[in-house]
Amino acid sequence: GNGATNMLEDPVILSIAEKHDKNAGQIALRYLVQLGYVVLPRSSSPERLRTNLEIFSFQLDEEDMEQLAGLKKISGSWGLPSPYNMS
């Protein structure tokens, strides 16, 4: 939901996920955390709650971060536009 479905199927994100043995959602959350954002993932699934916490067990390297930053420029945003200016 929330307009993020295509992001979770992006080949760049899936490639980074495979590299780190994580899923696409974990890569997206970790990217935001490394940018300094506070993320509040929610789920009613115990398995998804567990995997959401696992984003603190790895770090994205500089190449990963650059590839992910490039995705924003191509598609405009991940998910719905934010009403907040985070810069």
MIVEX-207293 format. One record per atom (N, C-alpha, C): atom name; residue in three letters; residue number from 1; y, z, x. Coordinates in Angstrom, 1 decimal, m for minus. Layout:
// MIVEX-207293
 site code pos     yy     zz     xx
   CA  Ala NUM      Y      Z      X
...
This chain:
// MIVEX-207293
 site code pos     yy     zz     xx
    N  Gly   1   m1.2    0.0    0.8
   CA  Gly   1    0.0    0.0    0.0
    C  Gly   1    1.3    0.0    0.8
    N  Asn   2    2.4    0.2    0.2
   CA  Asn   2    3.7    0.3    0.8
    C  Asn   2    4.1   m0.9    1.7
    N  Gly   3    3.4   m2.1    1.5
   CA  Gly   3    3.8   m3.3    2.2
    C  Gly   3    3.3   m3.3    3.7
    N  Ala   4    2.5   m2.4    4.1
   CA  Ala   4    2.0   m2.4    5.5
    C  Ala   4    0.7   m3.0    5.7
    N  Thr   5    0.1   m3.6    4.6
   CA  Thr   5   m1.2   m4.2    4.8
    C  Thr   5   m1.3   m5.3    5.8
    N  Asn   6   m0.4   m6.2    5.9
   CA  Asn   6   m0.4   m7.3    6.9
    C  Asn   6   m0.3   m6.8    8.3
    N  Met   7    0.5   m5.7    8.5
   CA  Met   7    0.6   m5.1    9.8
    C  Met   7   m0.8   m4.6   10.3
    N  Leu   8   m1.6   m4.1    9.4
   CA  Leu   8   m2.9   m3.5    9.8
    C  Leu   8   m3.9   m4.6   10.1
    N  Glu   9   m3.5   m5.9    9.8
   CA  Glu   9   m4.4   m7.0   10.1
    C  Glu   9   m3.8   m7.9   11.2
    N  Asp  10   m2.7   m7.5   11.8
   CA  Asp  10   m2.1   m8.3   12.8
    C  Asp  10   m3.0   m8.4   14.1
    N  Pro  11   m3.2   m9.6   14.6
   CA  Pro  11   m4.1   m9.7   15.8
    C  Pro  11   m3.7   m9.0   17.0
    N  Val  12   m2.3   m8.8   17.2
   CA  Val  12   m1.8   m8.1   18.4
    C  Val  12   m2.2   m6.6   18.2
    N  Ile  13   m2.0   m6.1   17.0
   CA  Ile  13   m2.3   m4.7   16.8
    C  Ile  13   m3.8   m4.4   16.9
    N  Leu  14   m4.6   m5.3   16.3
   CA  Leu  14   m6.0   m5.2   16.4
    C  Leu  14   m6.5   m5.3   17.8
    N  Ser  15   m5.9   m6.1   18.7
   CA  Ser  15   m6.3   m6.2   20.1
    C  Ser  15   m6.0   m4.9   20.8
    N  Ile  16   m4.8   m4.3   20.5
   CA  Ile  16   m4.5   m3.1   21.2
    C  Ile  16   m5.4   m2.0   20.7
    N  Ala  17   m5.7   m2.0   19.4
   CA  Ala  17   m6.7   m1.0   18.8
    C  Ala  17   m8.0   m1.1   19.5
    N  Glu  18   m8.5   m2.3   19.7
   CA  Glu  18   m9.8   m2.5   20.4
    C  Glu  18   m9.7   m2.0   21.8
    N  Lys  19   m8.7   m2.2   22.5
   CA  Lys  19   m8.5   m1.8   23.9
    C  Lys  19   m8.6   m0.3   24.0
    N  His  20   m8.0    0.4   23.0
   CA  His  20   m8.0    1.9   23.0
    C  His  20   m9.1    2.5   22.2
    N  Asp  21  m10.0    1.7   21.6
   CA  Asp  21  m11.1    2.2   20.7
    C  Asp  21  m10.5    3.0   19.6
    N  Lys  22   m9.4    2.5   19.0
   CA  Lys  22   m8.8    3.1   17.8
    C  Lys  22   m8.7    2.1   16.7
    N  Asn  23   m8.2    2.6   15.5
   CA  Asn  23   m8.0    1.6   14.4
    C  Asn  23   m6.5    1.2   14.4
    N  Ala  24   m6.2    0.2   13.6
   CA  Ala  24   m4.8   m0.4   13.6
    C  Ala  24   m3.8    0.7   13.1
    N  Gly  25   m4.2    1.5   12.1
   CA  Gly  25   m3.3    2.5   11.6
    C  Gly  25   m2.9    3.5   12.7
    N  Gln  26   m3.9    3.9   13.6
   CA  Gln  26   m3.7    4.8   14.7
    C  Gln  26   m2.7    4.2   15.7
    N  Ile  27   m2.8    2.9   15.9
   CA  Ile  27   m1.9    2.3   16.9
    C  Ile  27   m0.5    2.3   16.3
    N  Ala  28   m0.4    2.0   15.0
   CA  Ala  28    1.0    2.0   14.4
    C  Ala  28    1.6    3.3   14.4
    N  Leu  29    0.8    4.4   14.1
   CA  Leu  29    1.4    5.7   14.1
    C  Leu  29    1.7    6.2   15.5
    N  Arg  30    0.9    5.9   16.5
   CA  Arg  30    1.1    6.3   17.9
    C  Arg  30    2.4    5.6   18.4
    N  Tyr  31    2.6    4.3   18.1
   CA  Tyr  31    3.8    3.5   18.5
    C  Tyr  31    5.0    4.2   18.0
    N  Leu  32    5.0    4.6   16.7
   CA  Leu  32    6.2    5.3   16.2
    C  Leu  32    6.5    6.6   16.8
    N  Val  33    5.4    7.4   17.1
   CA  Val  33    5.5    8.7   17.8
    C  Val  33    6.1    8.5   19.2
    N  Gln  34    5.6    7.5   19.9
   CA  Gln  34    6.1    7.3   21.3
    C  Gln  34    7.6    6.8   21.3
    N  Leu  35    8.0    6.2   20.2
   CA  Leu  35    9.4    5.8   20.0
    C  Leu  35   10.3    7.0   19.7
    N  Gly  36    9.7    8.2   19.4
   CA  Gly  36   10.4    9.4   19.0
    C  Gly  36   10.6    9.7   17.6
    N  Tyr  37    9.9    8.9   16.7
   CA  Tyr  37   10.0    9.1   15.3
    C  Tyr  37    9.0   10.2   14.9
    N  Val  38    9.4   10.9   13.9
   CA  Val  38    8.5   11.9   13.3
    C  Val  38    7.7   11.2   12.1
    N  Val  39    6.4   11.1   12.2
   CA  Val  39    5.6   10.4   11.2
    C  Val  39    4.9   11.5   10.3
    N  Leu  40    4.9   11.2    9.1
   CA  Leu  40    4.2   12.1    8.1
    C  Leu  40    3.2   11.3    7.3
    N  Pro  41    2.1   11.0    8.0
   CA  Pro  41    1.0   10.2    7.3
    C  Pro  41    0.4   11.1    6.2
    N  Arg  42    0.0   10.4    5.1
   CA  Arg  42   m0.6   11.2    4.1
    C  Arg  42   m1.9   10.4    3.7
    N  Ser  43   m2.9   11.2    3.2
   CA  Ser  43   m4.1   10.6    2.7
    C  Ser  43   m4.9   11.7    2.0
    N  Ser  44   m5.7   11.3    1.1
   CA  Ser  44   m6.6   12.2    0.4
    C  Ser  44   m8.0   12.1    1.0
    N  Ser  45   m8.2   11.2    1.9
   CA  Ser  45   m9.5   11.0    2.6
    C  Ser  45   m9.6   12.0    3.8
    N  Pro  46  m10.6   12.8    3.9
   CA  Pro  46  m10.7   13.7    5.0
    C  Pro  46  m10.9   12.9    6.3
    N  Glu  47  m11.6   11.8    6.3
   CA  Glu  47  m11.8   11.0    7.4
    C  Glu  47  m10.5   10.4    7.9
    N  Arg  48   m9.7    9.9    7.1
   CA  Arg  48   m8.4    9.3    7.5
    C  Arg  48   m7.5   10.4    8.0
    N  Leu  49   m7.5   11.6    7.4
   CA  Leu  49   m6.7   12.8    7.9
    C  Leu  49   m7.1   13.1    9.4
    N  Arg  50   m8.4   13.1    9.6
   CA  Arg  50   m8.9   13.3   11.0
    C  Arg  50   m8.5   12.3   11.9
    N  Thr  51   m8.6   11.0   11.6
   CA  Thr  51   m8.2    9.9   12.5
    C  Thr  51   m6.6    9.9   12.7
    N  Asn  52   m5.9   10.3   11.7
   CA  Asn  52   m4.4   10.4   11.9
    C  Asn  52   m4.1   11.5   13.0
    N  Leu  53   m4.8   12.6   13.0
   CA  Leu  53   m4.6   13.6   14.1
    C  Leu  53   m5.0   13.1   15.4
    N  Glu  54   m5.9   12.1   15.5
   CA  Glu  54   m6.4   11.6   16.8
    C  Glu  54   m5.3   10.8   17.5
    N  Ile  55   m4.2   10.5   16.9
   CA  Ile  55   m3.2    9.7   17.6
    C  Ile  55   m2.6   10.4   18.8
    N  Phe  56   m2.9   11.7   18.9
   CA  Phe  56   m2.3   12.5   20.1
    C  Phe  56   m3.3   12.6   21.2
    N  Ser  57   m4.5   11.8   21.1
   CA  Ser  57   m5.5   11.9   22.1
    C  Ser  57   m5.4   10.7   23.1
    N  Phe  58   m4.4    9.8   22.9
   CA  Phe  58   m4.2    8.7   23.8
    C  Phe  58   m2.7    8.3   23.8
    N  Gln  59   m2.4    7.4   24.8
   CA  Gln  59   m1.0    6.9   24.9
    C  Gln  59   m1.0    5.4   25.0
    N  Leu  60   m0.1    4.8   24.4
   CA  Leu  60    0.1    3.3   24.6
    C  Leu  60    0.8    3.1   25.9
    N  Asp  61    0.4    2.1   26.7
   CA  Asp  61    1.0    1.8   27.9
    C  Asp  61    2.2    0.9   27.7
    N  Glu  62    3.0    0.6   28.7
   CA  Glu  62    4.2   m0.1   28.6
    C  Glu  62    4.0   m1.5   28.0
    N  Glu  63    2.9   m2.2   28.4
   CA  Glu  63    2.6   m3.5   27.9
    C  Glu  63    2.3   m3.4   26.4
    N  Asp  64    1.5   m2.4   26.0
   CA  Asp  64    1.3   m2.2   24.5
    C  Asp  64    2.6   m2.1   23.8
    N  Met  65    3.5   m1.2   24.3
   CA  Met  65    4.7   m0.9   23.6
    C  Met  65    5.6   m2.2   23.5
    N  Glu  66    5.6   m3.0   24.5
   CA  Glu  66    6.4   m4.2   24.5
    C  Glu  66    5.8   m5.2   23.5
    N  Gln  67    4.5   m5.3   23.4
   CA  Gln  67    3.9   m6.2   22.5
    C  Gln  67    4.2   m5.8   21.0
    N  Leu  68    4.1   m4.5   20.8
   CA  Leu  68    4.4   m4.0   19.5
    C  Leu  68    5.9   m4.1   19.1
    N  Ala  69    6.8   m3.9   20.1
   CA  Ala  69    8.2   m4.1   19.8
    C  Ala  69    8.5   m5.5   19.4
    N  Gly  70    7.8   m6.5   20.0
   CA  Gly  70    7.9   m7.9   19.7
    C  Gly  70    7.6   m8.2   18.3
    N  Leu  71    6.6   m7.5   17.7
   CA  Leu  71    6.2   m7.7   16.4
    C  Leu  71    7.3   m7.5   15.4
    N  Lys  72    8.1   m6.4   15.6
   CA  Lys  72    9.3   m6.1   14.7
    C  Lys  72   10.3   m7.3   14.7
    N  Lys  73   10.5   m7.9   15.8
   CA  Lys  73   11.4   m9.0   15.9
    C  Lys  73   10.9  m10.2   15.1
    N  Ile  74    9.6  m10.4   15.1
   CA  Ile  74    9.1  m11.6   14.4
    C  Ile  74    9.1  m11.4   12.9
    N  Ser  75    8.7  m10.2   12.4
   CA  Ser  75    8.5  m10.0   11.0
    C  Ser  75    9.7   m9.3   10.3
    N  Gly  76   10.6   m8.7   11.1
   CA  Gly  76   11.7   m8.0   10.5
    C  Gly  76   11.5   m6.5   10.4
    N  Ser  77   10.3   m6.1   10.0
   CA  Ser  77   10.0   m4.6    9.9
    C  Ser  77    8.6   m4.4    9.6
    N  Trp  78    8.2   m3.2    9.8
   CA  Trp  78    6.8   m2.8    9.4
    C  Trp  78    6.9   m2.1    8.1
    N  Gly  79    6.3   m2.6    7.0
   CA  Gly  79    6.3   m1.9    5.8
    C  Gly  79    7.7   m2.1    5.1
    N  Leu  80    8.0   m1.1    4.3
   CA  Leu  80    9.3   m1.2    3.5
    C  Leu  80   10.5   m0.9    4.4
    N  Pro  81   11.6   m1.5    4.1
   CA  Pro  81   12.8   m1.2    4.9
    C  Pro  81   13.2    0.2    4.7
    N  Ser  82   13.7    0.8    5.8
   CA  Ser  82   14.1    2.2    5.8
    C  Ser  82   15.6    2.3    5.3
    N  Pro  83   15.9    3.3    4.5
   CA  Pro  83   17.3    3.5    4.2
    C  Pro  83   18.1    4.2    5.2
    N  Tyr  84   17.4    4.6    6.3
   CA  Tyr  84   18.0    5.4    7.4
    C  Tyr  84   18.3    4.6    8.6
    N  Asn  85   19.4    4.9    9.3
   CA  Asn  85   19.6    4.2   10.6
    C  Asn  85   19.1    5.2   11.6
    N  Met  86   18.1    4.8   12.3
   CA  Met  86   17.4    5.7   13.3
    C  Met  86   17.9    5.5   14.7
    N  Ser  87   18.9    4.7   14.9
   CA  Ser  87   19.4    4.4   16.3
    C  Ser  87   20.4    5.4   16.7
